């Protein structure tokens, strides 16, 4: 069993530890390990995320036209509902801001124009 297999059995922490140790001892060694991790796909999260980004943007056909149409209609409907909900929240925020401003103006109108009288102890 080689070093690579032993490190793979231990998992990602072993690779990260070896890389950090490599940077501490001799930085080109650490850089080489980092390059190997990228090239080999040993860090599964890096490998997985690359494929998922464009896969989620571009929905491929399942081969069933009825299901693809249903999925497209459902996604379009959900996107429209999300837009309507965001618009509704914006209207709520504007209404709340207007109510607070109106309350501020009403309270400001009741306040006396001059400075507040000081309490004299004499």
Phi and psi in radians as a Rosetta constraint file:
Dihedral C 1 N 2 CA 2 C 2 CIRCULARHARMONIC -1.481 0.35
Dihedral N 2 CA 2 C 2 N 3 CIRCULARHARMONIC 3.086 0.35
Dihedral C 2 N 3 CA 3 C 3 CIRCULARHARMONIC -1.101 0.35
Dihedral N 3 CA 3 C 3 N 4 CIRCULARHARMONIC -0.725 0.35
Dihedral C 3 N 4 CA 4 C 4 CIRCULARHARMONIC -1.080 0.35
Dihedral N 4 CA 4 C 4 N 5 CIRCULARHARMONIC -0.765 0.35
Dihedral C 4 N 5 CA 5 C 5 CIRCULARHARMONIC -1.137 0.35
Dihedral N 5 CA 5 C 5 N 6 CIRCULARHARMONIC -0.683 0.35
Dihedral C 5 N 6 CA 6 C 6 CIRCULARHARMONIC -1.107 0.35
Dihedral N 6 CA 6 C 6 N 7 CIRCULARHARMONIC -0.754 0.35
Dihedral C 6 N 7 CA 7 C 7 CIRCULARHARMONIC -1.161 0.35
Dihedral N 7 CA 7 C 7 N 8 CIRCULARHARMONIC -0.649 0.35
Dihedral C 7 N 8 CA 8 C 8 CIRCULARHARMONIC -1.139 0.35
Dihedral N 8 CA 8 C 8 N 9 CIRCULARHARMONIC -0.627 0.35
Dihedral C 8 N 9 CA 9 C 9 CIRCULARHARMONIC -1.137 0.35
Dihedral N 9 CA 9 C 9 N 10 CIRCULARHARMONIC -0.678 0.35
Dihedral C 9 N 10 CA 10 C 10 CIRCULARHARMONIC -1.243 0.35
Dihedral N 10 CA 10 C 10 N 11 CIRCULARHARMONIC -0.709 0.35
Dihedral C 10 N 11 CA 11 C 11 CIRCULARHARMONIC 2.002 0.35
Dihedral N 11 CA 11 C 11 N 12 CIRCULARHARMONIC -2.941 0.35
Dihedral C 11 N 12 CA 12 C 12 CIRCULARHARMONIC -1.049 0.35
Dihedral N 12 CA 12 C 12 N 13 CIRCULARHARMONIC -0.676 0.35
Dihedral C 12 N 13 CA 13 C 13 CIRCULARHARMONIC -1.007 0.35
Dihedral N 13 CA 13 C 13 N 14 CIRCULARHARMONIC -0.591 0.35
Dihedral C 13 N 14 CA 14 C 14 CIRCULARHARMONIC -1.163 0.35
Dihedral N 14 CA 14 C 14 N 15 CIRCULARHARMONIC -0.744 0.35
Dihedral C 14 N 15 CA 15 C 15 CIRCULARHARMONIC -1.136 0.35
Dihedral N 15 CA 15 C 15 N 16 CIRCULARHARMONIC -0.733 0.35
Dihedral C 15 N 16 CA 16 C 16 CIRCULARHARMONIC -1.145 0.35
Dihedral N 16 CA 16 C 16 N 17 CIRCULARHARMONIC -0.729 0.35
Dihedral C 16 N 17 CA 17 C 17 CIRCULARHARMONIC -1.085 0.35
Dihedral N 17 CA 17 C 17 N 18 CIRCULARHARMONIC -0.751 0.35
Dihedral C 17 N 18 CA 18 C 18 CIRCULARHARMONIC -1.102 0.35
Dihedral N 18 CA 18 C 18 N 19 CIRCULARHARMONIC -0.696 0.35
Dihedral C 18 N 19 CA 19 C 19 CIRCULARHARMONIC -1.129 0.35
Dihedral N 19 CA 19 C 19 N 20 CIRCULARHARMONIC -0.797 0.35
Dihedral C 19 N 20 CA 20 C 20 CIRCULARHARMONIC -1.084 0.35
Dihedral N 20 CA 20 C 20 N 21 CIRCULARHARMONIC -0.770 0.35
Dihedral C 20 N 21 CA 21 C 21 CIRCULARHARMONIC -1.044 0.35
Dihedral N 21 CA 21 C 21 N 22 CIRCULARHARMONIC -0.717 0.35
Dihedral C 21 N 22 CA 22 C 22 CIRCULARHARMONIC -1.083 0.35
Dihedral N 22 CA 22 C 22 N 23 CIRCULARHARMONIC -0.706 0.35
Dihedral C 22 N 23 CA 23 C 23 CIRCULARHARMONIC -1.161 0.35
Dihedral N 23 CA 23 C 23 N 24 CIRCULARHARMONIC -0.625 0.35
Dihedral C 23 N 24 CA 24 C 24 CIRCULARHARMONIC -1.212 0.35
Dihedral N 24 CA 24 C 24 N 25 CIRCULARHARMONIC -0.810 0.35
Dihedral C 24 N 25 CA 25 C 25 CIRCULARHARMONIC -1.256 0.35
Dihedral N 25 CA 25 C 25 N 26 CIRCULARHARMONIC -0.931 0.35
Dihedral C 25 N 26 CA 26 C 26 CIRCULARHARMONIC -2.717 0.35
Dihedral N 26 CA 26 C 26 N 27 CIRCULARHARMONIC 1.898 0.35
Dihedral C 26 N 27 CA 27 C 27 CIRCULARHARMONIC -0.990 0.35
Dihedral N 27 CA 27 C 27 N 28 CIRCULARHARMONIC -0.605 0.35
Dihedral C 27 N 28 CA 28 C 28 CIRCULARHARMONIC -1.097 0.35
Dihedral N 28 CA 28 C 28 N 29 CIRCULARHARMONIC -0.555 0.35
Dihedral C 28 N 29 CA 29 C 29 CIRCULARHARMONIC -1.119 0.35
Dihedral N 29 CA 29 C 29 N 30 CIRCULARHARMONIC -0.790 0.35
Dihedral C 29 N 30 CA 30 C 30 CIRCULARHARMONIC -1.101 0.35
Dihedral N 30 CA 30 C 30 N 31 CIRCULARHARMONIC -0.685 0.35
Dihedral C 30 N 31 CA 31 C 31 CIRCULARHARMONIC -1.143 0.35
Dihedral N 31 CA 31 C 31 N 32 CIRCULARHARMONIC -0.668 0.35
Dihedral C 31 N 32 CA 32 C 32 CIRCULARHARMONIC -1.131 0.35
Dihedral N 32 CA 32 C 32 N 33 CIRCULARHARMONIC -0.710 0.35
Dihedral C 32 N 33 CA 33 C 33 CIRCULARHARMONIC -1.143 0.35
Dihedral N 33 CA 33 C 33 N 34 CIRCULARHARMONIC -0.718 0.35
Dihedral C 33 N 34 CA 34 C 34 CIRCULARHARMONIC -1.063 0.35
Dihedral N 34 CA 34 C 34 N 35 CIRCULARHARMONIC -0.778 0.35
Dihedral C 34 N 35 CA 35 C 35 CIRCULARHARMONIC -1.071 0.35
Dihedral N 35 CA 35 C 35 N 36 CIRCULARHARMONIC -0.717 0.35
Dihedral C 35 N 36 CA 36 C 36 CIRCULARHARMONIC -1.091 0.35
Dihedral N 36 CA 36 C 36 N 37 CIRCULARHARMONIC -0.708 0.35
Dihedral C 36 N 37 CA 37 C 37 CIRCULARHARMONIC -1.114 0.35
Dihedral N 37 CA 37 C 37 N 38 CIRCULARHARMONIC -0.701 0.35
Dihedral C 37 N 38 CA 38 C 38 CIRCULARHARMONIC -1.168 0.35
Dihedral N 38 CA 38 C 38 N 39 CIRCULARHARMONIC -0.839 0.35
Dihedral C 38 N 39 CA 39 C 39 CIRCULARHARMONIC -1.126 0.35
Dihedral N 39 CA 39 C 39 N 40 CIRCULARHARMONIC -0.727 0.35
Dihedral C 39 N 40 CA 40 C 40 CIRCULARHARMONIC -1.465 0.35
Dihedral N 40 CA 40 C 40 N 41 CIRCULARHARMONIC -0.256 0.35
Dihedral C 40 N 41 CA 41 C 41 CIRCULARHARMONIC 1.318 0.35
Dihedral N 41 CA 41 C 41 N 42 CIRCULARHARMONIC 0.409 0.35
Dihedral C 41 N 42 CA 42 C 42 CIRCULARHARMONIC -1.089 0.35
Dihedral N 42 CA 42 C 42 N 43 CIRCULARHARMONIC -0.565 0.35
Dihedral C 42 N 43 CA 43 C 43 CIRCULARHARMONIC -1.538 0.35
Dihedral N 43 CA 43 C 43 N 44 CIRCULARHARMONIC 1.703 0.35
Dihedral C 43 N 44 CA 44 C 44 CIRCULARHARMONIC -1.022 0.35
Dihedral N 44 CA 44 C 44 N 45 CIRCULARHARMONIC -0.543 0.35
Dihedral C 44 N 45 CA 45 C 45 CIRCULARHARMONIC -1.142 0.35
Dihedral N 45 CA 45 C 45 N 46 CIRCULARHARMONIC -0.590 0.35
Dihedral C 45 N 46 CA 46 C 46 CIRCULARHARMONIC -1.207 0.35
Dihedral N 46 CA 46 C 46 N 47 CIRCULARHARMONIC -0.751 0.35
Dihedral C 46 N 47 CA 47 C 47 CIRCULARHARMONIC -1.160 0.35
Dihedral N 47 CA 47 C 47 N 48 CIRCULARHARMONIC -0.744 0.35
Dihedral C 47 N 48 CA 48 C 48 CIRCULARHARMONIC -1.182 0.35
Dihedral N 48 CA 48 C 48 N 49 CIRCULARHARMONIC -0.739 0.35
Dihedral C 48 N 49 CA 49 C 49 CIRCULARHARMONIC -1.173 0.35
Dihedral N 49 CA 49 C 49 N 50 CIRCULARHARMONIC -0.539 0.35
Dihedral C 49 N 50 CA 50 C 50 CIRCULARHARMONIC -1.078 0.35
Dihedral N 50 CA 50 C 50 N 51 CIRCULARHARMONIC -0.780 0.35
Dihedral C 50 N 51 CA 51 C 51 CIRCULARHARMONIC -1.262 0.35
Dihedral N 51 CA 51 C 51 N 52 CIRCULARHARMONIC -0.556 0.35
Dihedral C 51 N 52 CA 52 C 52 CIRCULARHARMONIC -1.307 0.35
Dihedral N 52 CA 52 C 52 N 53 CIRCULARHARMONIC -0.519 0.35
Dihedral C 52 N 53 CA 53 C 53 CIRCULARHARMONIC -1.066 0.35
Dihedral N 53 CA 53 C 53 N 54 CIRCULARHARMONIC -0.955 0.35
Dihedral C 53 N 54 CA 54 C 54 CIRCULARHARMONIC -1.389 0.35
Dihedral N 54 CA 54 C 54 N 55 CIRCULARHARMONIC -0.427 0.35
Dihedral C 54 N 55 CA 55 C 55 CIRCULARHARMONIC -1.158 0.35
Dihedral N 55 CA 55 C 55 N 56 CIRCULARHARMONIC -0.682 0.35
Dihedral C 55 N 56 CA 56 C 56 CIRCULARHARMONIC -1.273 0.35
Dihedral N 56 CA 56 C 56 N 57 CIRCULARHARMONIC -0.508 0.35
Dihedral C 56 N 57 CA 57 C 57 CIRCULARHARMONIC -1.312 0.35
Dihedral N 57 CA 57 C 57 N 58 CIRCULARHARMONIC -0.688 0.35
Dihedral C 57 N 58 CA 58 C 58 CIRCULARHARMONIC -1.895 0.35
Dihedral N 58 CA 58 C 58 N 59 CIRCULARHARMONIC 1.794 0.35
Dihedral C 58 N 59 CA 59 C 59 CIRCULARHARMONIC -1.514 0.35
Dihedral N 59 CA 59 C 59 N 60 CIRCULARHARMONIC 2.067 0.35
Dihedral C 59 N 60 CA 60 C 60 CIRCULARHARMONIC -1.435 0.35
Dihedral N 60 CA 60 C 60 N 61 CIRCULARHARMONIC 2.815 0.35
Dihedral C 60 N 61 CA 61 C 61 CIRCULARHARMONIC -1.275 0.35
Dihedral N 61 CA 61 C 61 N 62 CIRCULARHARMONIC 2.480 0.35
Dihedral C 61 N 62 CA 62 C 62 CIRCULARHARMONIC -1.515 0.35
Dihedral N 62 CA 62 C 62 N 63 CIRCULARHARMONIC -0.199 0.35
Dihedral C 62 N 63 CA 63 C 63 CIRCULARHARMONIC 1.704 0.35
Dihedral N 63 CA 63 C 63 N 64 CIRCULARHARMONIC -0.213 0.35
Dihedral C 63 N 64 CA 64 C 64 CIRCULARHARMONIC -1.922 0.35
Dihedral N 64 CA 64 C 64 N 65 CIRCULARHARMONIC 1.865 0.35
Dihedral C 64 N 65 CA 65 C 65 CIRCULARHARMONIC -1.092 0.35
Dihedral N 65 CA 65 C 65 N 66 CIRCULARHARMONIC -0.644 0.35
Dihedral C 65 N 66 CA 66 C 66 CIRCULARHARMONIC -1.152 0.35
Dihedral N 66 CA 66 C 66 N 67 CIRCULARHARMONIC -0.752 0.35
Dihedral C 66 N 67 CA 67 C 67 CIRCULARHARMONIC -1.177 0.35
Dihedral N 67 CA 67 C 67 N 68 CIRCULARHARMONIC -0.720 0.35
Dihedral C 67 N 68 CA 68 C 68 CIRCULARHARMONIC -1.063 0.35
Dihedral N 68 CA 68 C 68 N 69 CIRCULARHARMONIC -0.711 0.35
Dihedral C 68 N 69 CA 69 C 69 CIRCULARHARMONIC -1.155 0.35
Dihedral N 69 CA 69 C 69 N 70 CIRCULARHARMONIC -0.754 0.35
Dihedral C 69 N 70 CA 70 C 70 CIRCULARHARMONIC -1.060 0.35
Dihedral N 70 CA 70 C 70 N 71 CIRCULARHARMONIC -0.787 0.35
Dihedral C 70 N 71 CA 71 C 71 CIRCULARHARMONIC -1.100 0.35
Dihedral N 71 CA 71 C 71 N 72 CIRCULARHARMONIC -0.767 0.35
Dihedral C 71 N 72 CA 72 C 72 CIRCULARHARMONIC -1.085 0.35
Dihedral N 72 CA 72 C 72 N 73 CIRCULARHARMONIC -0.775 0.35
Dihedral C 72 N 73 CA 73 C 73 CIRCULARHARMONIC -1.107 0.35
Dihedral N 73 CA 73 C 73 N 74 CIRCULARHARMONIC -0.736 0.35
Dihedral C 73 N 74 CA 74 C 74 CIRCULARHARMONIC -1.130 0.35
Dihedral N 74 CA 74 C 74 N 75 CIRCULARHARMONIC -0.787 0.35
Dihedral C 74 N 75 CA 75 C 75 CIRCULARHARMONIC -1.109 0.35
Dihedral N 75 CA 75 C 75 N 76 CIRCULARHARMONIC -0.708 0.35
Dihedral C 75 N 76 CA 76 C 76 CIRCULARHARMONIC -1.106 0.35
Dihedral N 76 CA 76 C 76 N 77 CIRCULARHARMONIC -0.738 0.35
Dihedral C 76 N 77 CA 77 C 77 CIRCULARHARMONIC -1.118 0.35
Dihedral N 77 CA 77 C 77 N 78 CIRCULARHARMONIC -0.756 0.35
Dihedral C 77 N 78 CA 78 C 78 CIRCULARHARMONIC -1.129 0.35
Dihedral N 78 CA 78 C 78 N 79 CIRCULARHARMONIC -0.682 0.35
Dihedral C 78 N 79 CA 79 C 79 CIRCULARHARMONIC -1.126 0.35
Dihedral N 79 CA 79 C 79 N 80 CIRCULARHARMONIC -0.687 0.35
Dihedral C 79 N 80 CA 80 C 80 CIRCULARHARMONIC -1.133 0.35
Dihedral N 80 CA 80 C 80 N 81 CIRCULARHARMONIC -0.740 0.35
Dihedral C 80 N 81 CA 81 C 81 CIRCULARHARMONIC -1.114 0.35
Dihedral N 81 CA 81 C 81 N 82 CIRCULARHARMONIC -0.666 0.35
Dihedral C 81 N 82 CA 82 C 82 CIRCULARHARMONIC -1.111 0.35
Dihedral N 82 CA 82 C 82 N 83 CIRCULARHARMONIC -0.748 0.35
Dihedral C 82 N 83 CA 83 C 83 CIRCULARHARMONIC -1.091 0.35
Dihedral N 83 CA 83 C 83 N 84 CIRCULARHARMONIC -0.766 0.35
Dihedral C 83 N 84 CA 84 C 84 CIRCULARHARMONIC -1.078 0.35
Dihedral N 84 CA 84 C 84 N 85 CIRCULARHARMONIC -0.702 0.35
Dihedral C 84 N 85 CA 85 C 85 CIRCULARHARMONIC -1.165 0.35
Dihedral N 85 CA 85 C 85 N 86 CIRCULARHARMONIC -0.716 0.35
Dihedral C 85 N 86 CA 86 C 86 CIRCULARHARMONIC -1.113 0.35
Dihedral N 86 CA 86 C 86 N 87 CIRCULARHARMONIC -0.719 0.35
Dihedral C 86 N 87 CA 87 C 87 CIRCULARHARMONIC -1.093 0.35
Dihedral N 87 CA 87 C 87 N 88 CIRCULARHARMONIC -0.731 0.35
Dihedral C 87 N 88 CA 88 C 88 CIRCULARHARMONIC -1.061 0.35
Dihedral N 88 CA 88 C 88 N 89 CIRCULARHARMONIC -0.788 0.35
Dihedral C 88 N 89 CA 89 C 89 CIRCULARHARMONIC -1.090 0.35
Dihedral N 89 CA 89 C 89 N 90 CIRCULARHARMONIC -0.656 0.35
Dihedral C 89 N 90 CA 90 C 90 CIRCULARHARMONIC -1.131 0.35
Dihedral N 90 CA 90 C 90 N 91 CIRCULARHARMONIC -0.722 0.35
Dihedral C 90 N 91 CA 91 C 91 CIRCULARHARMONIC -1.125 0.35
Dihedral N 91 CA 91 C 91 N 92 CIRCULARHARMONIC -0.692 0.35
Dihedral C 91 N 92 CA 92 C 92 CIRCULARHARMONIC -1.074 0.35
Dihedral N 92 CA 92 C 92 N 93 CIRCULARHARMONIC -0.741 0.35
Dihedral C 92 N 93 CA 93 C 93 CIRCULARHARMONIC -1.108 0.35
Dihedral N 93 CA 93 C 93 N 94 CIRCULARHARMONIC -0.747 0.35
Dihedral C 93 N 94 CA 94 C 94 CIRCULARHARMONIC -1.124 0.35
Dihedral N 94 CA 94 C 94 N 95 CIRCULARHARMONIC -0.716 0.35
Dihedral C 94 N 95 CA 95 C 95 CIRCULARHARMONIC -1.134 0.35
Dihedral N 95 CA 95 C 95 N 96 CIRCULARHARMONIC -0.710 0.35
Dihedral C 95 N 96 CA 96 C 96 CIRCULARHARMONIC -1.133 0.35
Dihedral N 96 CA 96 C 96 N 97 CIRCULARHARMONIC -0.772 0.35
Dihedral C 96 N 97 CA 97 C 97 CIRCULARHARMONIC -1.062 0.35
Dihedral N 97 CA 97 C 97 N 98 CIRCULARHARMONIC -0.735 0.35
Dihedral C 97 N 98 CA 98 C 98 CIRCULARHARMONIC -1.131 0.35
Dihedral N 98 CA 98 C 98 N 99 CIRCULARHARMONIC -0.741 0.35
Dihedral C 98 N 99 CA 99 C 99 CIRCULARHARMONIC -1.103 0.35
Dihedral N 99 CA 99 C 99 N 100 CIRCULARHARMONIC -0.743 0.35
Dihedral C 99 N 100 CA 100 C 100 CIRCULARHARMONIC -1.135 0.35
Dihedral N 100 CA 100 C 100 N 101 CIRCULARHARMONIC -0.706 0.35
Dihedral C 100 N 101 CA 101 C 101 CIRCULARHARMONIC -1.161 0.35
Dihedral N 101 CA 101 C 101 N 102 CIRCULARHARMONIC -0.742 0.35
Dihedral C 101 N 102 CA 102 C 102 CIRCULARHARMONIC -1.075 0.35
Dihedral N 102 CA 102 C 102 N 103 CIRCULARHARMONIC -0.695 0.35
Dihedral C 102 N 103 CA 103 C 103 CIRCULARHARMONIC -1.135 0.35
Dihedral N 103 CA 103 C 103 N 104 CIRCULARHARMONIC -0.707 0.35
Dihedral C 103 N 104 CA 104 C 104 CIRCULARHARMONIC -1.080 0.35
Dihedral N 104 CA 104 C 104 N 105 CIRCULARHARMONIC -0.782 0.35
Dihedral C 104 N 105 CA 105 C 105 CIRCULARHARMONIC -1.149 0.35
Dihedral N 105 CA 105 C 105 N 106 CIRCULARHARMONIC -0.669 0.35
Dihedral C 105 N 106 CA 106 C 106 CIRCULARHARMONIC -1.158 0.35
Dihedral N 106 CA 106 C 106 N 107 CIRCULARHARMONIC -0.740 0.35
Dihedral C 106 N 107 CA 107 C 107 CIRCULARHARMONIC -1.165 0.35
Dihedral N 107 CA 107 C 107 N 108 CIRCULARHARMONIC -0.616 0.35
Dihedral C 107 N 108 CA 108 C 108 CIRCULARHARMONIC -1.174 0.35
Dihedral N 108 CA 108 C 108 N 109 CIRCULARHARMONIC -0.613 0.35
Dihedral C 108 N 109 CA 109 C 109 CIRCULARHARMONIC -1.202 0.35
Dihedral N 109 CA 109 C 109 N 110 CIRCULARHARMONIC -0.491 0.35
Dihedral C 109 N 110 CA 110 C 110 CIRCULARHARMONIC -1.436 0.35
Dihedral N 110 CA 110 C 110 N 111 CIRCULARHARMONIC -0.269 0.35
Dihedral C 110 N 111 CA 111 C 111 CIRCULARHARMONIC -1.312 0.35
Dihedral N 111 CA 111 C 111 N 112 CIRCULARHARMONIC 2.455 0.35
Dihedral C 111 N 112 CA 112 C 112 CIRCULARHARMONIC -1.155 0.35
Dihedral N 112 CA 112 C 112 N 113 CIRCULARHARMONIC 2.606 0.35
Dihedral C 112 N 113 CA 113 C 113 CIRCULARHARMONIC -1.245 0.35
Dihedral N 113 CA 113 C 113 N 114 CIRCULARHARMONIC -0.629 0.35
Dihedral C 113 N 114 CA 114 C 114 CIRCULARHARMONIC -1.380 0.35
Dihedral N 114 CA 114 C 114 N 115 CIRCULARHARMONIC 3.052 0.35
Dihedral C 114 N 115 CA 115 C 115 CIRCULARHARMONIC -1.207 0.35
Dihedral N 115 CA 115 C 115 N 116 CIRCULARHARMONIC 2.726 0.35
Dihedral C 115 N 116 CA 116 C 116 CIRCULARHARMONIC -1.134 0.35
Dihedral N 116 CA 116 C 116 N 117 CIRCULARHARMONIC 2.385 0.35
Dihedral C 116 N 117 CA 117 C 117 CIRCULARHARMONIC -1.193 0.35
Dihedral N 117 CA 117 C 117 N 118 CIRCULARHARMONIC 2.490 0.35
Dihedral C 117 N 118 CA 118 C 118 CIRCULARHARMONIC -1.565 0.35
Dihedral N 118 CA 118 C 118 N 119 CIRCULARHARMONIC 2.559 0.35
Dihedral C 118 N 119 CA 119 C 119 CIRCULARHARMONIC -1.466 0.35
Dihedral N 119 CA 119 C 119 N 120 CIRCULARHARMONIC 2.060 0.35
Dihedral C 119 N 120 CA 120 C 120 CIRCULARHARMONIC -1.697 0.35
Dihedral N 120 CA 120 C 120 N 121 CIRCULARHARMONIC 2.343 0.35
Dihedral C 120 N 121 CA 121 C 121 CIRCULARHARMONIC -1.498 0.35
Dihedral N 121 CA 121 C 121 N 122 CIRCULARHARMONIC -0.068 0.35
